[in-house]
Amino acid sequence: MARPSLEDNAAVPIDGTGVEAHQHVQHPQSRHASPPVPHGIKRAADVDNSACDHEPKRPKTTQAPPIWAQVKRGLPPMKKRSQLQPNGYKSRQIKPSQASTESQPAPVPHKQPRAQVSYNSILDDSYERSFRDVVPTEDLNYQIADFIYRRVVQANPGLPLEIEAKVGRIVEKGSNERLRLALQNEVILGPEYNIAFESQMTEANHKFMNEYLNESVLLSHKPRTSDGKPRINIQYIHHREADAFYDLPPAEISKLDPMVTQFLQSSARSSHNPKIRVTRDLRTGEVIAKVIKARIDDRNVFCPNWQFDWRVSVSVEFPWDGSVEALEEYAASQKVRRGPSRNKDRLSYTHQFCRVDLTQVKVGVQAGGGFDSISHELEVEMDVPTVRNEGQLVGRGQPNHYSEYVKVFVDNVRLLAKNMPRD
Protein backbone atom coordinates (compact mmCIF):
# COMPACT_ATOMS: atom_id res chain seq x y z
CA MET A 1 0.00 0.00 0.00
CA ALA A 2 1.41 3.40 -0.97
CA ARG A 3 2.75 5.68 1.73
CA PRO A 4 0.91 9.06 1.95
CA SER A 5 2.98 12.12 1.08
CA LEU A 6 2.81 15.70 2.33
CA GLU A 7 1.04 17.09 -0.70
CA ASP A 8 0.97 20.88 -1.01
CA ASN A 9 2.69 21.04 2.36
CA ALA A 10 -0.52 19.91 4.03
CA ALA A 11 -0.67 17.88 7.22
CA VAL A 12 -1.17 14.18 6.61
CA PRO A 13 -4.16 12.83 8.54
CA ILE A 14 -3.80 9.55 10.35
CA ASP A 15 -6.00 7.60 7.99
CA GLY A 16 -4.58 9.23 4.86
CA THR A 17 -8.04 10.49 3.79
CA GLY A 18 -8.66 13.55 5.95
CA VAL A 19 -10.92 13.28 8.99
CA GLU A 20 -12.68 16.58 9.52
CA ALA A 21 -13.44 18.42 12.72
CA HIS A 22 -15.69 16.73 15.25
CA GLN A 23 -14.95 13.27 13.79
CA HIS A 24 -13.00 11.23 16.31
CA VAL A 25 -10.88 8.32 15.18
CA GLN A 26 -11.39 5.40 17.50
CA HIS A 27 -9.29 2.77 15.68
CA PRO A 28 -7.02 4.46 13.13
CA GLN A 29 -5.29 2.50 10.42
CA SER A 30 -1.66 3.34 9.65
CA ARG A 31 -0.69 3.67 5.97
CA HIS A 32 2.92 4.56 6.45
CA ALA A 33 5.98 3.35 8.25
CA SER A 34 6.23 5.10 11.57
CA PRO A 35 9.52 6.13 13.21
CA PRO A 36 10.58 4.09 16.22
CA VAL A 37 9.68 5.46 19.59
CA PRO A 38 12.92 6.09 21.47
CA HIS A 39 13.09 5.01 25.07
CA GLY A 40 14.43 7.20 27.81
CA ILE A 41 17.61 5.97 29.47
CA LYS A 42 17.43 5.74 33.20
CA ARG A 43 20.57 6.08 35.22
CA ALA A 44 21.25 4.60 38.60
CA ALA A 45 21.47 7.11 41.44
CA ASP A 46 24.92 8.48 42.17
CA VAL A 47 26.24 7.46 45.57
CA ASP A 48 28.60 9.58 47.68
CA ASN A 49 30.54 7.37 50.05
CA SER A 50 32.69 10.13 51.49
CA ALA A 51 32.48 10.60 55.23
CA CYS A 52 31.44 13.86 56.89
CA ASP A 53 34.32 15.39 58.85
CA HIS A 54 32.19 18.05 60.48
CA GLU A 55 28.79 18.11 62.06
CA PRO A 56 26.24 19.19 59.44
CA LYS A 57 24.68 22.60 59.95
CA ARG A 58 21.06 23.43 59.15
CA PRO A 59 20.92 25.66 56.04
CA LYS A 60 19.39 29.08 56.44
CA THR A 61 15.92 29.53 54.92
CA THR A 62 15.54 32.87 53.20
CA GLN A 63 12.10 32.45 51.70
CA ALA A 64 9.20 30.12 52.33
CA PRO A 65 8.15 28.00 49.31
CA PRO A 66 4.87 28.91 47.60
CA ILE A 67 1.76 27.30 49.01
CA TRP A 68 1.37 24.82 46.14
CA ALA A 69 4.89 23.49 46.80
CA GLN A 70 4.47 22.98 50.53
CA VAL A 71 3.81 19.54 52.04
CA LYS A 72 0.33 18.39 51.14
CA ARG A 73 -1.70 17.83 54.25
CA GLY A 74 -3.82 14.70 54.33
CA LEU A 75 -2.16 12.93 51.40
CA PRO A 76 -1.32 9.28 51.98
CA PRO A 77 2.32 8.15 51.68
CA MET A 78 3.56 6.87 48.35
CA LYS A 79 2.24 3.43 47.57
CA LYS A 80 4.60 0.56 47.22
CA ARG A 81 5.35 -0.53 43.69
CA SER A 82 3.23 -3.65 44.08
CA GLN A 83 0.20 -1.49 44.99
CA LEU A 84 0.33 0.90 42.02
CA GLN A 85 -2.66 0.63 39.67
CA PRO A 86 -2.07 2.11 36.19
CA ASN A 87 -4.94 3.35 34.01
CA GLY A 88 -8.06 3.56 36.16
CA TYR A 89 -10.28 4.35 33.15
CA LYS A 90 -13.26 5.28 35.33
CA SER A 91 -13.00 8.99 34.58
CA ARG A 92 -11.61 11.31 31.94
CA GLN A 93 -9.67 13.12 34.67
CA ILE A 94 -6.93 10.60 35.18
CA LYS A 95 -4.63 10.96 38.14
CA PRO A 96 -0.98 11.32 37.22
CA SER A 97 -0.23 8.10 39.09
CA GLN A 98 -2.54 6.43 36.57
CA ALA A 99 -1.25 8.28 33.53
CA SER A 100 0.16 6.32 30.66
CA THR A 101 3.91 6.34 30.05
CA GLU A 102 6.22 5.33 27.31
CA SER A 103 6.56 1.63 26.61
CA GLN A 104 9.11 -0.03 28.85
CA PRO A 105 12.15 -1.71 27.27
CA ALA A 106 11.98 -5.44 26.60
CA PRO A 107 13.15 -7.69 29.46
CA VAL A 108 16.89 -8.22 29.58
CA PRO A 109 17.86 -11.72 28.35
CA HIS A 110 18.94 -14.12 31.03
CA LYS A 111 22.48 -14.48 29.64
CA GLN A 112 23.10 -10.77 29.16
CA PRO A 113 26.44 -9.94 30.86
CA ARG A 114 25.42 -6.65 32.48
CA ALA A 115 21.79 -6.09 33.41
CA GLN A 116 20.53 -2.49 33.44
CA VAL A 117 18.68 -1.87 36.72
CA SER A 118 16.44 1.20 36.84
CA TYR A 119 15.91 3.18 40.03
CA ASN A 120 12.20 2.34 40.14
CA SER A 121 12.86 -1.39 39.91
CA ILE A 122 14.34 -1.46 43.44
CA LEU A 123 11.49 0.42 45.12
CA ASP A 124 10.01 -2.52 46.99
CA ASP A 125 9.42 -3.18 50.68
CA SER A 126 13.15 -3.02 51.43
CA TYR A 127 13.90 0.41 49.92
CA GLU A 128 12.89 4.03 50.38
CA ARG A 129 12.89 6.88 47.87
CA SER A 130 15.78 8.73 49.53
CA PHE A 131 17.49 9.01 52.94
CA ARG A 132 14.53 11.22 54.01
CA ASP A 133 11.97 9.00 52.20
CA VAL A 134 10.90 11.91 49.96
CA VAL A 135 11.43 12.76 46.29
CA PRO A 136 12.71 16.31 45.75
CA THR A 137 10.91 18.37 43.11
CA GLU A 138 12.87 18.89 39.91
CA ASP A 139 13.68 22.59 39.73
CA LEU A 140 12.47 23.17 36.16
CA ASN A 141 9.09 21.61 36.94
CA TYR A 142 8.99 23.65 40.15
CA GLN A 143 9.56 26.92 38.27
CA ILE A 144 6.95 26.16 35.58
CA ALA A 145 4.41 25.09 38.22
CA ASP A 146 5.03 28.28 40.19
CA PHE A 147 4.70 30.38 37.03
CA ILE A 148 1.34 28.79 36.12
CA TYR A 149 0.09 29.03 39.70
CA ARG A 150 0.78 32.75 39.90
CA ARG A 151 -0.52 33.59 36.44
CA VAL A 152 -3.53 31.26 36.28
CA VAL A 153 -4.63 29.94 39.68
CA GLN A 154 -4.15 33.27 41.47
CA ALA A 155 -5.59 35.32 38.58
CA ASN A 156 -9.14 36.64 38.41
CA PRO A 157 -11.29 33.50 37.98
CA GLY A 158 -13.34 35.31 35.36
CA LEU A 159 -10.41 35.74 32.99
CA PRO A 160 -10.64 33.34 30.01
CA LEU A 161 -7.03 32.18 30.09
CA GLU A 162 -5.05 29.83 27.88
CA ILE A 163 -1.94 27.79 28.77
CA GLU A 164 0.14 26.67 25.81
CA ALA A 165 3.69 25.59 25.11
CA LYS A 166 5.21 26.05 21.66
CA VAL A 167 8.13 24.09 20.26
CA GLY A 168 10.60 26.25 18.34
CA ARG A 169 13.97 27.96 18.63
CA ILE A 170 15.29 30.72 20.85
CA VAL A 171 17.26 33.16 18.69
CA GLU A 172 19.36 36.25 19.36
CA LYS A 173 17.62 39.41 18.19
CA GLY A 174 20.74 40.85 16.67
CA SER A 175 21.83 37.93 14.50
CA ASN A 176 18.53 36.02 14.34
CA GLU A 177 20.57 32.85 14.89
CA ARG A 178 19.83 30.23 17.49
CA LEU A 179 21.16 31.15 20.92
CA ARG A 180 24.45 29.56 21.98
CA LEU A 181 25.31 29.27 25.66
CA ALA A 182 27.91 27.26 27.59
CA LEU A 183 25.27 24.96 29.07
CA GLN A 184 24.81 21.21 29.04
CA ASN A 185 21.15 20.85 30.06
CA GLU A 186 17.80 22.58 29.56
CA VAL A 187 17.26 25.77 31.55
CA ILE A 188 14.71 28.58 31.87
CA LEU A 189 16.20 31.85 30.65
CA GLY A 190 15.69 35.10 32.53
CA PRO A 191 14.33 38.35 31.05
CA GLU A 192 17.81 39.89 30.77
CA TYR A 193 18.59 37.94 27.58
CA ASN A 194 18.03 39.83 24.32
CA ILE A 195 16.21 36.97 22.64
CA ALA A 196 13.16 36.14 20.56
CA PHE A 197 11.24 32.89 20.14
CA GLU A 198 10.51 31.47 16.68
CA SER A 199 7.69 28.95 16.83
CA GLN A 200 8.16 27.24 13.52
CA MET A 201 9.92 24.28 11.95
CA THR A 202 10.68 22.88 8.51
CA GLU A 203 8.38 20.83 6.30
CA ALA A 204 10.55 17.77 7.02
CA ASN A 205 10.13 18.35 10.77
CA HIS A 206 6.38 18.66 10.25
CA LYS A 207 6.22 15.40 8.31
CA PHE A 208 8.26 13.58 10.96
CA MET A 209 6.03 14.86 13.78
CA ASN A 210 2.92 13.94 11.80
CA GLU A 211 4.13 10.34 11.60
CA TYR A 212 5.34 10.32 15.22
CA LEU A 213 1.97 11.54 16.53
CA ASN A 214 0.04 9.16 14.26
CA GLU A 215 2.10 6.30 15.62
CA SER A 216 1.33 7.52 19.15
CA VAL A 217 -2.40 7.30 18.39
CA LEU A 218 -2.02 3.72 17.22
CA LEU A 219 0.02 2.76 20.28
CA SER A 220 -2.57 4.29 22.60
CA HIS A 221 -5.18 1.85 21.23
CA LYS A 222 -3.01 -1.15 22.12
CA PRO A 223 -2.57 -2.69 25.57
CA ARG A 224 0.41 -1.73 27.66
CA THR A 225 3.49 -3.79 26.94
CA SER A 226 4.33 -3.91 30.67
CA ASP A 227 1.12 -5.41 32.08
CA GLY A 228 -1.30 -5.86 29.16
CA LYS A 229 -3.85 -3.39 30.54
CA PRO A 230 -5.61 -0.90 28.24
CA ARG A 231 -4.16 2.56 27.77
CA ILE A 232 -5.92 5.93 27.65
CA ASN A 233 -6.72 6.53 23.98
CA ILE A 234 -5.50 9.60 22.11
CA GLN A 235 -8.38 11.31 20.29
CA TYR A 236 -7.69 12.80 16.86
CA ILE A 237 -9.44 15.65 14.97
CA HIS A 238 -8.58 17.42 11.69
CA HIS A 239 -9.44 21.14 11.41
CA ARG A 240 -9.26 23.45 8.40
CA GLU A 241 -9.78 27.06 9.45
CA ALA A 242 -9.04 30.62 8.32
CA ASP A 243 -8.13 33.57 10.55
CA ALA A 244 -8.65 37.25 9.72
CA PHE A 245 -7.58 40.19 11.91
CA TYR A 246 -9.36 43.53 12.31
CA ASP A 247 -8.88 46.74 14.26
CA LEU A 248 -11.72 47.29 16.73
CA PRO A 249 -13.65 50.51 15.95
CA PRO A 250 -13.44 53.14 18.74
CA ALA A 251 -17.23 53.06 19.14
CA GLU A 252 -17.04 49.35 19.93
CA ILE A 253 -14.35 49.72 22.59
CA SER A 254 -16.81 51.34 24.99
CA LYS A 255 -19.10 48.31 24.60
CA LEU A 256 -16.48 45.87 25.82
CA ASP A 257 -16.92 44.06 29.11
CA PRO A 258 -15.40 46.15 31.95
CA MET A 259 -13.01 43.29 32.71
CA VAL A 260 -11.69 43.42 29.14
CA THR A 261 -11.30 47.21 29.25
CA GLN A 262 -9.52 47.09 32.59
CA PHE A 263 -7.10 44.44 31.35
CA LEU A 264 -6.30 46.29 28.12
CA GLN A 265 -5.70 49.54 29.98
CA SER A 266 -3.35 47.90 32.46
CA SER A 267 -1.34 45.98 29.86
CA ALA A 268 1.55 47.15 27.76
CA ARG A 269 -0.73 46.94 24.71
CA SER A 270 -3.03 49.71 25.90
CA SER A 271 -1.48 52.20 23.42
CA HIS A 272 -2.82 50.18 20.48
CA ASN A 273 -6.37 49.46 19.42
CA PRO A 274 -7.44 45.92 20.27
CA LYS A 275 -7.23 43.39 17.45
CA ILE A 276 -10.14 41.07 16.76
CA ARG A 277 -9.34 37.61 15.41
CA VAL A 278 -12.21 36.16 13.38
CA THR A 279 -11.97 32.42 12.66
CA ARG A 280 -14.03 30.69 9.99
CA ASP A 281 -14.47 27.05 9.02
CA LEU A 282 -12.87 26.72 5.58
CA ARG A 283 -15.40 24.12 4.47
CA THR A 284 -18.56 26.05 5.31
CA GLY A 285 -17.40 29.64 5.72
CA GLU A 286 -19.15 29.75 9.10
CA VAL A 287 -17.69 32.05 11.76
CA ILE A 288 -16.70 29.80 14.67
CA ALA A 289 -14.81 32.27 16.90
CA LYS A 290 -14.33 36.02 17.46
CA VAL A 291 -11.77 36.81 20.15
CA ILE A 292 -9.39 39.45 21.48
CA LYS A 293 -6.17 37.63 22.37
CA ALA A 294 -3.22 39.00 24.30
CA ARG A 295 -0.22 37.18 25.76
CA ILE A 296 0.26 37.89 29.46
CA ASP A 297 3.60 36.28 30.25
CA ASP A 298 5.89 33.43 29.21
CA ARG A 299 8.93 31.38 30.12
CA ASN A 300 11.58 30.45 27.54
CA VAL A 301 13.28 27.06 28.01
CA PHE A 302 16.65 26.64 26.27
CA CYS A 303 17.60 23.05 25.34
CA PRO A 304 21.25 22.92 24.18
CA ASN A 305 21.24 19.14 23.59
CA TRP A 306 18.14 19.10 21.40
CA GLN A 307 17.21 20.44 17.99
CA PHE A 308 14.45 22.64 19.43
CA ASP A 309 13.70 24.78 22.47
CA TRP A 310 10.24 25.50 23.91
CA ARG A 311 8.24 28.30 25.51
CA VAL A 312 5.33 28.22 27.95
CA SER A 313 2.86 31.10 27.64
CA VAL A 314 -0.22 32.26 29.50
CA SER A 315 -2.61 34.30 27.34
CA VAL A 316 -6.07 35.75 27.68
CA GLU A 317 -8.77 35.24 25.03
CA PHE A 318 -11.80 37.48 25.44
CA PRO A 319 -14.79 36.46 23.31
CA TRP A 320 -16.31 39.29 21.25
CA ASP A 321 -19.95 39.20 20.16
CA GLY A 322 -19.98 42.13 17.74
CA SER A 323 -20.71 42.13 14.02
CA VAL A 324 -18.02 41.10 11.54
CA GLU A 325 -19.67 43.32 8.93
CA ALA A 326 -19.08 46.34 11.20
CA LEU A 327 -15.38 45.47 11.38
CA GLU A 328 -15.12 45.24 7.59
CA GLU A 329 -17.01 48.51 7.09
CA TYR A 330 -14.75 50.32 9.54
CA ALA A 331 -11.62 48.97 7.84
CA ALA A 332 -12.93 50.13 4.44
CA SER A 333 -13.98 53.61 5.66
CA GLN A 334 -10.68 54.29 7.40
CA LYS A 335 -8.64 52.71 4.60
CA VAL A 336 -7.02 50.56 7.27
CA ARG A 337 -5.09 47.62 5.90
CA ARG A 338 -6.49 44.51 7.44
CA GLY A 339 -4.00 42.10 8.99
CA PRO A 340 -2.87 39.27 6.70
CA SER A 341 -5.23 36.31 6.62
CA ARG A 342 -4.06 32.86 7.71
CA ASN A 343 -5.27 29.50 6.52
CA LYS A 344 -4.64 26.77 9.09
CA ASP A 345 -4.52 23.05 8.39
CA ARG A 346 -4.43 21.63 11.91
CA LEU A 347 -4.21 18.12 13.35
CA SER A 348 -5.21 17.93 17.02
CA TYR A 349 -4.28 15.01 19.28
CA THR A 350 -5.97 15.05 22.70
CA HIS A 351 -4.70 12.88 25.56
CA GLN A 352 -6.10 13.30 29.08
CA PHE A 353 -6.02 17.04 29.87
CA CYS A 354 -3.51 18.05 27.16
CA ARG A 355 -3.93 18.66 23.44
CA VAL A 356 -1.12 18.60 20.87
CA ASP A 357 -1.70 20.76 17.76
CA LEU A 358 0.37 20.25 14.61
CA THR A 359 -0.47 23.08 12.23
CA GLN A 360 0.49 24.24 8.77
CA VAL A 361 -0.14 27.99 8.35
CA LYS A 362 -0.38 29.81 5.03
CA VAL A 363 -0.07 33.57 5.57
CA GLY A 364 -1.39 36.21 3.19
CA VAL A 365 -3.69 33.89 1.27
CA GLN A 366 -4.91 35.49 -1.98
CA ALA A 367 -8.06 35.00 -3.99
CA GLY A 368 -6.29 32.99 -6.68
CA GLY A 369 -4.98 30.51 -4.14
CA GLY A 370 -1.50 31.96 -3.74
CA PHE A 371 0.04 32.98 -0.42
CA ASP A 372 2.91 35.08 0.89
CA SER A 373 4.55 32.54 3.20
CA ILE A 374 4.08 29.16 4.82
CA SER A 375 5.07 27.94 8.27
CA HIS A 376 4.69 24.85 10.45
CA GLU A 377 3.90 25.03 14.16
CA LEU A 378 3.79 22.55 17.04
CA GLU A 379 2.21 23.35 20.39
CA VAL A 380 0.73 21.72 23.48
CA GLU A 381 -2.27 23.23 25.27
CA MET A 382 -3.28 22.36 28.84
CA ASP A 383 -6.87 22.35 30.08
CA VAL A 384 -7.26 25.48 32.23
CA PRO A 385 -10.24 24.29 34.38
CA THR A 386 -8.21 21.23 35.40
CA VAL A 387 -5.29 23.40 36.52
CA ARG A 388 -7.55 25.86 38.33
CA ASN A 389 -9.44 23.15 40.18
CA GLU A 390 -6.26 21.50 41.43
CA GLY A 391 -4.74 24.86 42.29
CA GLN A 392 -7.79 25.85 44.33
CA LEU A 393 -7.40 22.65 46.33
CA VAL A 394 -3.85 23.77 47.06
CA GLY A 395 -5.12 27.11 48.36
CA ARG A 396 -7.58 25.36 50.66
CA GLY A 397 -4.90 23.01 51.97
CA GLN A 398 -6.66 19.94 50.60
CA PRO A 399 -5.14 16.88 48.88
CA ASN A 400 -4.36 17.70 45.25
CA HIS A 401 -2.32 16.72 42.23
CA TYR A 402 -1.42 20.19 40.99
CA SER A 403 2.33 19.69 40.64
CA GLU A 404 1.86 16.23 39.07
CA TYR A 405 -0.53 17.65 36.44
CA VAL A 406 1.95 20.36 35.51
CA LYS A 407 4.67 17.72 35.24
CA VAL A 408 2.56 15.71 32.76
CA PHE A 409 2.12 18.88 30.68
CA VAL A 410 5.86 19.64 30.77
CA ASP A 411 6.78 16.03 29.94
CA ASN A 412 4.52 16.11 26.88
CA VAL A 413 6.37 19.17 25.59
CA ARG A 414 9.72 17.57 26.35
CA LEU A 415 8.82 14.41 24.43
CA LEU A 416 8.02 16.45 21.32
CA ALA A 417 11.12 18.65 21.51
CA LYS A 418 13.47 15.78 22.37
CA ASN A 419 12.30 13.40 19.66
CA MET A 420 12.63 15.91 16.83
CA PRO A 421 15.44 14.68 14.54
CA ARG A 422 18.39 16.93 13.74
CA ASP A 423 18.66 18.57 10.36
Buried (B, 14 or more C-beta within 10 A) or exposed (E): EEEBEBEEBBBBBBBBEBBEBEEEBEEBEBBBEBEEEEEEEEEEEEEEEEEEEEEEEEEEEEEEEBBBBEEBEEEEEBEEEEEEEBBEEEEEBBEBEBBBEBBEBEEEEEEEEEEEEBEEEEBEEEEEBEEEEEEEBEEBBBBBBBBBBBBBBBBEEEBBBBBBBBBBBBBBEEEEEBBEEEEEEBBBBEEEBEBBBBBBBEEEBBBBBBBBBBBBBBBBBEEBEEEEEBBBBBBBBBBBBBBBBBBBBEEBEEEBEEBBBEBBEEBEBEEEBBBBBBBBBBEEEEEEBBBBBBEBEBBBBBBBEBBBBBBBBBBBBBEBEBEBEBBBEBBEEEEEEEBBBBBBBBBBBBBBBBBBBBBBBBBBBEEEEEBEEBBBBBBBBBBBEBBBBBBBBBBEEEEBBBBBBBBBBBBBBBBBBBBBEEE
